Structure formats: structure tokens, C-alpha cells
Amino acid sequence: MTFNNLIPKVFYDRLQDGLDFFVGALGFEVLHRDATLAVVARDGAKAYIVESPEYAAKDRPELAIETDDIDAVHRELSARAPERLHPNLPRVIARPWGTREFAMLDPTTVCVVFREWPE
């Protein structure tokens, strides 16, 4: 028995706001979409984007995506959506715990940290 993936559910006031960030800025693809739910994925990462003004008002998460080529991810995303680079972590930096990271931030303050662990 193995756990394969932990898939977050991210709430937005408007579904389109989540799609703009995950699809437009981060390059995810839509696997499913209905009136209030979209399932988005890229490589092994997946998220459920849910329209719920009630829960969006309560929770603005910070998510992390691990990668094996942080520099390539940073080049792509900073070219795709430079305005979404997190003001506190816009460049790849080495962290005290051994990772190299940068982050993206959407207008609703959902943060996605991209992280590479040393081999």
C-alpha cells in the first residue's frame, strides 16, 4: 500500500480567479470543470479549484510543489507571469533547511512555493 498524492482543495470567490492563477500563470491544464469545481494538473501536481465565497473568505493557503529543476521552473514562470512572483521570494534562494525555493502569489493571496531538495 502506498499514498500516491495529497491533493489540495483551494477555494476562490470566483472559479475564474483560480483558473487564471493555476492555468494562466502556473501552466496547469484543466482535467475537469463544472459550474463550481475545476480539477487542474501539471506533471504530478494536481489541485481542486472550488468556487465558494464562504470558504475563500476563511482560507488563503500556502501550497508547495517540489521539483527537480527549480531554475527551469523559475525561468518559465517568471517569463509567463512576472507579476505573480511573490514579493518576498521572487528569486530562487537557498534556505537554511537545505532547499532552493521561490514563490508565486495570486491576487487573493494564495501562495505556491516551488522547492528543490538537494540530491
N, C-alpha and C positions, 0 to 999 in steps of 0.2 A: 504494500500500500504506500502511495506517495501523495503528497499535496502538490498539485501542479501549478496553480496560480491563486493569488489573492487579488480579487478584482474589486476596486473601489466603486462606490456609487457617489457621484458628485452632483449636488443639487444646484440648480440655477433658477432664477426668477423667470427667465425665458430660455427655452431649449436652444434657440439660435445662438445665445451668448456662449454656451458651452461648445457648440459646434464650431463657432468662429475661432475659439481658442484651440481646441483639440485637433480639429481638421485643418483650419486655415493656418494657424501659427505653428502647430507641432507636427503636422503632416500625417495624422491618423486617417484611417479610412472608415467610413460608416458601414457596419455589418448589418445593422437593423435600425429602422426608425419608424416610430409611430407618432401619435399626437403629443405624447409626453415623455417618451423614452427613446434614447439612441444608444446603441452599442457601438463603440469605436475601438479600433485596434491598429497597432503598428508593430510589426515583428512579433515579439512575445508579450507585449504590453497591451492591456485591454482596460477599458473603463465603461461604466454605465453612466450616461449623462441623463439626468432626470429633471423635468420641469416641475418645480414645486416651490412657489414663493415662500410658503411657510417654512420649509426646511432650509432653503437657501438663506433665509434671514438668520438662521441659527448656526450654520456651519459653513465656514470657508476653509477647506482643508489644505494641508501641505502634503503633497504626494512625492514619492521618489521613484525614479526609474534608473536602474543600473544598466550600464552599457560597457562594451569592451573597447570603445574608441571615442572617448569624451571629446577629443579635439575635432573629429569629423562631425559629431553631433552639434557641437558648438558652432562650427563653420556654417553648417546647413541652417540651423535655426536662427542664428544671428543675421544671416542673409535673408531668410524667409520672413522674419518678423522682429526686426531690431527693437521696435517699440515695446515688445513684450519681455525683453531681458529684465530680470529683477534688478532694481536699482542698488540693492545691497550685495548682489552676487552676479554681476553681468559678465564676468570673465572666468575662465577656468582657473581655479586656485587650489593649491594643496591645503588640505585640512589637517589639524593636529592628530586626528584619529586615523590618518593614512590614506584617505581618499582624495581624489581630484574631483571638483564639483563646479557647476554653475547652475543658475536657476532662471526660470521663466515665470512671469506673473501676469494673470489676466486682469481686466478692469474691475472684476468683482473680488479680487484678492485671493483667488485660488492660485497656489504656488506649486510648481513642479520643479523639483531639484533633480538634475541629471548627475549621476555619480559613477565614477570608475574606481574600482578597488584594485590595488596592485596585485600582480600575479604572484 
